[in-house]
Amino acid sequence: MLRTRFTEAFGVEHPVVCGGMTGVGTAELISAVAEAGGLGFLTALTQPTPEALAAEIIRCREMTDKPFGVNLTLLPTVTPVPYDEYRAAIIDSGITIVETAGSNPREHVEAFKAAGIKVVHKAVAVRHALKAQSMGVDAVSIDGFECAGHPGNEDIPGLVLIPAAARVLDIPIVASGGFATGDGLAAALALGASAINMGTRFVASDEAPVHPNVKAQIVANDERQTILVFREFHNTARVARNAISEQIVAISSRPRAEFSDIAHLASGARGRTEVLQKGDMDGGMWWAGQSQGLIEAVLPCKSIISDIVSDAETAIRRIAADLT
């Protein structure tokens, strides 16, 4: 069994995290991750209202009595989000672990810490991780360039970013971006992390609440089947390569292009409805990381986590044997 600073601090069996994923982080998936000994985060903004989030927390507790958390992602939106109300729902529901991401979380971190809640903040740069540490967060999840979602604009891969963060941080580090195997977990531990975060790997799980076509596509895709979008608008994001994401890149590269030119293609609601729910793999933009190239089968969360931990232990023993 792999015991680390992270497993000890957050009371989980294995150093494996399923971070917040909009449209995916619901009770079905997160309870399965918890039951398998990992730490999963319900995604607050997947729920349409704070009241719906409170109900989803109750539903998750009916499925597991093991630790799980809630992700609160802070991003600019066309329609204002009542973040304070979502935060209150999290606190009032007795959640003990929160993952923050996006914009400066200071106001929310202070409120969560005052309520006795442990906070993991997602960062894409060492300077951001240091800032989060200074706010009093309990761990940092550091996203390398390989990750799905927003890796920042500096293009630093995990092989450099993780040990660079480990050199200067005092709190546990969760390595994120490109992780889907036991060898990856062993490597992350060697680089100074205390756990790994996986998104794409958990989308290709039995319990993920997405259309089977999405899971099959992840298995079929290799590491080349992602594409960077929004770079021209200083909001770089890694998504799955399909007809829509390629069209977004083509339009964005035109002189004087504006985000409004691609907004209808990049709509999160469109991606969730057409791709995640209906299974039209060219129906909208959807998120996936380069770890697609390492995923060979759709499996239950229990098998995913147990196989990764077992393979990591084997890799560590193999390395130790090679060094003797």
C-alpha positions as CSV (number, residue, x, y, z in Angstrom):
1,M,0.0,0.0,0.0
2,L,1.3,3.4,-0.9
3,R,1.0,5.8,2.0
4,T,2.0,9.4,1.3
5,R,1.7,12.9,2.9
6,F,-1.4,13.3,0.8
7,T,-3.2,10.1,1.9
8,E,-2.4,10.8,5.5
9,A,-3.5,14.5,5.3
10,F,-6.8,13.7,3.5
11,G,-7.7,10.4,5.0
12,V,-7.9,8.3,1.8
13,E,-6.5,4.9,1.1
14,H,-4.7,5.6,-2.2
15,P,-2.9,8.6,-3.6
16,V,-5.2,8.9,-6.6
17,V,-7.6,11.9,-7.2
18,C,-10.4,12.5,-9.6
19,G,-10.6,16.3,-9.8
20,G,-13.6,18.3,-10.7
21,M,-14.9,17.9,-14.3
22,T,-17.9,19.9,-15.4
23,G,-20.7,17.6,-16.6
24,V,-18.9,14.5,-15.4
25,G,-18.2,15.0,-11.7
26,T,-21.6,13.7,-10.4
27,A,-22.5,11.3,-7.5
28,E,-22.2,8.2,-9.7
29,L,-18.6,8.7,-10.5
30,I,-17.4,10.4,-7.4
31,S,-18.9,7.8,-5.0
32,A,-17.3,5.0,-7.1
33,V,-13.9,6.8,-6.8
34,A,-14.4,7.1,-3.0
35,E,-15.4,3.4,-2.7
36,A,-12.3,2.5,-4.6
37,G,-10.1,4.3,-2.1
38,G,-9.4,7.5,-4.1
39,L,-10.5,11.1,-3.5
40,G,-13.1,12.4,-5.9
41,F,-14.6,15.9,-6.2
42,L,-18.2,16.6,-7.2
43,T,-18.3,19.5,-9.5
44,A,-20.3,22.3,-8.0
45,L,-21.1,24.1,-11.2
46,T,-22.4,20.9,-12.9
47,Q,-25.4,21.5,-10.7
48,P,-27.7,24.3,-11.9
49,T,-28.3,25.8,-8.4
50,P,-26.7,25.8,-5.0
51,E,-29.8,23.9,-3.8
52,A,-29.2,21.2,-6.4
53,L,-25.6,20.9,-5.3
54,A,-26.7,20.3,-1.7
55,A,-29.0,17.6,-3.0
56,E,-26.2,16.0,-5.0
57,I,-24.0,15.9,-1.9
58,I,-26.7,14.1,-0.1
59,R,-27.1,11.7,-3.0
60,C,-23.3,11.0,-3.0
61,R,-23.4,10.3,0.7
62,E,-26.1,7.7,0.2
63,M,-23.7,5.9,-2.2
64,T,-20.6,6.0,0.0
65,D,-19.5,6.7,3.5
66,K,-15.9,7.4,2.5
67,P,-14.3,10.8,2.0
68,F,-15.1,12.9,-1.1
69,G,-15.0,16.6,-1.8
70,V,-16.5,19.3,-3.9
71,N,-14.8,21.3,-6.7
72,L,-15.6,25.1,-7.0
73,T,-14.1,26.5,-10.2
74,L,-14.0,30.3,-10.4
75,L,-14.1,31.5,-14.0
76,P,-15.5,34.5,-15.9
77,T,-18.9,33.7,-17.3
78,V,-21.5,35.4,-19.5
79,T,-24.1,34.8,-16.8
80,P,-22.9,35.7,-13.3
81,V,-22.5,32.7,-11.0
82,P,-23.6,33.0,-7.3
83,Y,-20.3,31.7,-6.0
84,D,-21.1,32.8,-2.4
85,E,-24.3,30.7,-2.4
86,Y,-22.5,27.7,-3.8
87,R,-19.8,28.1,-1.1
88,A,-22.5,28.4,1.6
89,A,-24.1,25.2,0.3
90,I,-20.7,23.4,0.5
91,I,-20.1,24.6,4.0
92,D,-23.7,24.0,5.2
93,S,-23.6,20.4,3.8
94,G,-20.6,19.5,6.1
95,I,-18.1,18.9,3.3
96,T,-14.6,18.6,4.7
97,I,-12.5,18.8,1.5
98,V,-12.8,21.4,-1.3
99,E,-10.9,21.8,-4.6
100,T,-10.7,25.3,-5.9
101,A,-9.6,26.2,-9.4
102,G,-9.6,29.2,-11.8
103,S,-9.3,32.7,-10.6
104,N,-7.9,33.9,-7.3
105,P,-9.7,31.9,-4.6
106,R,-8.6,33.9,-1.5
107,E,-12.1,34.9,-0.4
108,H,-13.3,31.4,-0.7
109,V,-10.2,29.8,0.8
110,E,-10.6,32.0,3.9
111,A,-14.2,31.0,4.3
112,F,-13.5,27.3,3.8
113,K,-10.6,27.3,6.2
114,A,-12.7,29.2,8.8
115,A,-15.2,26.4,8.5
116,G,-12.5,23.7,9.1
117,I,-12.4,22.6,5.5
118,K,-9.2,21.3,3.9
119,V,-8.5,23.0,0.5
120,V,-6.7,21.7,-2.6
121,H,-6.0,24.5,-5.1
122,K,-5.3,23.7,-8.8
123,A,-2.5,25.7,-10.3
124,V,-0.7,25.7,-13.7
125,A,2.5,27.5,-12.7
126,V,4.9,27.4,-9.7
127,R,4.2,31.1,-8.9
128,H,0.5,30.4,-8.7
129,A,1.1,27.4,-6.4
130,L,3.3,29.5,-4.1
131,K,0.5,32.1,-4.0
132,A,-2.0,29.5,-3.0
133,Q,0.3,28.1,-0.4
134,S,0.6,31.6,1.1
135,M,-3.3,31.7,1.4
136,G,-3.2,28.6,3.6
137,V,-4.4,25.9,1.2
138,D,-3.6,22.3,2.4
139,A,-2.3,21.0,-1.0
140,V,-1.7,22.1,-4.5
141,S,-2.7,20.2,-7.7
142,I,-0.2,21.3,-10.3
143,D,-1.3,20.9,-14.0
144,G,1.3,20.1,-16.6
145,F,1.0,21.0,-20.2
146,E,-0.3,17.5,-21.0
147,C,-3.6,18.0,-19.2
148,A,-7.1,18.4,-20.5
149,G,-8.7,21.8,-19.7
150,H,-6.6,24.9,-19.2
151,P,-2.8,24.3,-18.9
152,G,-1.9,28.0,-19.0
153,N,0.1,29.7,-21.7
154,E,3.6,28.8,-20.7
155,D,3.6,25.2,-22.1
156,I,5.6,23.6,-19.2
157,P,5.2,19.8,-19.1
158,G,4.8,17.9,-15.9
159,L,8.4,16.4,-16.1
160,V,9.7,19.9,-15.4
161,L,6.7,21.6,-13.6
162,I,6.2,18.9,-10.9
163,P,9.8,18.9,-9.5
164,A,10.0,22.7,-9.9
165,A,7.0,23.0,-7.7
166,A,8.3,20.3,-5.2
167,R,11.5,22.3,-4.7
168,V,9.7,25.3,-3.3
169,L,6.5,24.1,-1.8
170,D,6.1,22.8,1.8
171,I,2.6,21.3,1.3
172,P,1.7,18.1,-0.5
173,I,1.6,18.2,-4.3
174,V,-0.9,16.4,-6.5
175,A,0.6,15.8,-10.0
176,S,-1.9,16.4,-12.8
177,G,-1.8,16.1,-16.6
178,G,-0.9,13.0,-18.5
179,F,-1.5,10.4,-15.8
180,A,-3.4,7.2,-16.4
181,T,-1.1,4.4,-15.4
182,G,0.9,2.9,-12.5
183,D,4.2,3.9,-14.1
184,G,2.9,7.4,-14.1
185,L,2.1,7.3,-10.4
186,A,5.5,6.0,-9.6
187,A,7.1,8.7,-11.7
188,A,5.0,11.4,-10.0
189,L,6.1,10.2,-6.6
190,A,9.7,10.2,-7.7
191,L,9.4,13.8,-9.0
192,G,8.2,14.9,-5.6
193,A,4.4,14.6,-5.7
194,S,2.3,12.9,-3.1
195,A,-0.6,11.9,-5.4
196,I,-1.8,12.0,-9.0
197,N,-4.9,13.6,-10.4
198,M,-6.7,11.9,-13.4
199,G,-9.5,13.3,-15.4
200,T,-9.6,11.6,-18.8
201,R,-8.8,8.2,-17.3
202,F,-11.9,8.4,-15.1
203,V,-14.1,9.6,-18.0
204,A,-13.3,6.2,-19.6
205,S,-14.7,4.4,-16.6
206,D,-17.9,2.3,-16.2
207,E,-19.4,4.8,-13.8
208,A,-18.7,8.1,-15.7
209,P,-22.1,9.6,-16.6
210,V,-21.2,10.1,-20.3
211,H,-22.3,8.4,-23.5
212,P,-20.5,5.1,-24.3
213,N,-19.3,6.7,-27.5
214,V,-17.2,9.1,-25.5
215,K,-15.5,6.3,-23.6
216,A,-14.9,4.3,-26.7
217,Q,-13.4,7.3,-28.5
218,I,-11.0,7.9,-25.6
219,V,-9.8,4.3,-25.8
220,A,-9.5,4.5,-29.6
221,N,-7.6,7.8,-29.6
222,D,-3.9,8.0,-29.3
223,E,-1.8,10.8,-27.6
224,R,-2.0,12.9,-30.8
225,Q,-5.7,13.3,-30.7
226,T,-5.9,16.5,-28.7
227,I,-5.7,20.1,-29.9
228,L,-5.0,23.5,-28.3
229,V,-7.8,26.1,-28.7
230,F,-8.3,29.7,-27.5
231,R,-4.6,30.4,-27.6
232,E,-5.2,33.6,-29.6
233,F,-7.5,34.8,-26.8
234,H,-4.9,34.1,-24.0
235,N,-7.0,31.3,-22.5
236,T,-5.3,28.2,-23.9
237,A,-7.2,25.0,-23.5
238,R,-6.6,21.4,-24.5
239,V,-9.5,19.5,-25.9
240,A,-10.2,16.4,-28.0
241,R,-9.4,16.7,-31.7
242,N,-12.6,16.6,-33.7
243,A,-14.4,18.5,-36.5
244,I,-15.5,21.2,-34.1
245,S,-12.2,21.8,-32.3
246,E,-10.4,21.9,-35.7
247,Q,-12.9,24.5,-36.9
248,I,-12.4,26.6,-33.8
249,V,-8.6,26.6,-34.5
250,A,-9.1,27.6,-38.1
251,I,-11.5,30.5,-37.4
252,S,-9.3,31.7,-34.4
253,S,-6.3,31.9,-36.6
254,R,-7.9,34.4,-39.0
255,P,-6.7,38.1,-38.8
256,R,-8.8,40.1,-36.3
257,A,-10.6,37.0,-35.1
258,E,-12.7,37.5,-31.9
259,F,-14.0,35.0,-29.4
260,S,-17.5,35.8,-30.5
261,D,-16.6,34.2,-33.8
262,I,-16.3,30.8,-32.2
263,A,-18.5,31.1,-29.2
264,H,-21.3,29.0,-30.8
265,L,-18.8,26.2,-31.5
266,A,-17.0,26.4,-28.1
267,S,-20.2,26.4,-26.0
268,G,-19.9,24.2,-23.0
269,A,-23.6,23.5,-23.0
270,R,-23.3,22.3,-26.6
271,G,-20.5,20.0,-25.8
272,R,-22.2,18.5,-22.8
273,T,-25.5,18.0,-24.6
274,E,-24.3,16.8,-28.1
275,V,-21.2,14.9,-27.1
276,L,-21.4,13.8,-23.5
277,Q,-25.1,13.1,-23.4
278,K,-26.0,12.2,-27.0
279,G,-22.7,10.7,-28.1
280,D,-22.2,12.7,-31.3
281,M,-18.4,12.9,-31.3
282,D,-18.3,15.8,-33.7
283,G,-21.3,17.5,-32.2
284,G,-19.4,19.9,-30.0
285,M,-16.1,20.6,-28.2
286,W,-15.2,18.2,-25.5
287,W,-12.3,17.9,-23.1
288,A,-9.6,15.3,-23.2
289,G,-5.9,15.1,-22.3
290,Q,-2.9,13.5,-24.0
291,S,-3.3,10.6,-21.5
292,Q,-5.8,9.2,-24.1
293,G,-2.8,7.5,-25.6
294,L,-2.3,5.4,-22.4
295,I,-5.9,4.3,-21.9
296,E,-6.6,0.8,-23.3
297,A,-10.0,-0.1,-21.9
298,V,-13.1,1.2,-20.1
299,L,-13.1,-0.3,-16.6
300,P,-14.8,0.2,-13.2
301,C,-13.2,2.8,-11.0
302,K,-12.3,0.1,-8.5
303,S,-10.2,-1.7,-11.2
304,I,-8.7,1.5,-12.5
305,I,-7.4,2.5,-9.1
306,S,-6.3,-0.9,-7.8
307,D,-4.5,-1.6,-11.1
308,I,-2.7,1.7,-11.0
309,V,-1.6,1.3,-7.4
310,S,-0.5,-2.3,-7.9
311,D,1.4,-1.3,-11.1
312,A,3.1,1.6,-9.3
313,E,4.2,-0.7,-6.5
314,T,5.7,-3.1,-9.1
315,A,7.4,-0.2,-10.9
316,I,9.0,1.0,-7.6
317,R,10.2,-2.5,-6.8
318,R,11.6,-2.9,-10.3
319,I,13.5,0.4,-10.0
320,A,14.9,-0.5,-6.6
321,A,16.0,-3.9,-8.0
322,D,17.7,-2.2,-10.9
323,L,19.7,0.0,-8.6
324,T,21.1,-2.8,-6.4
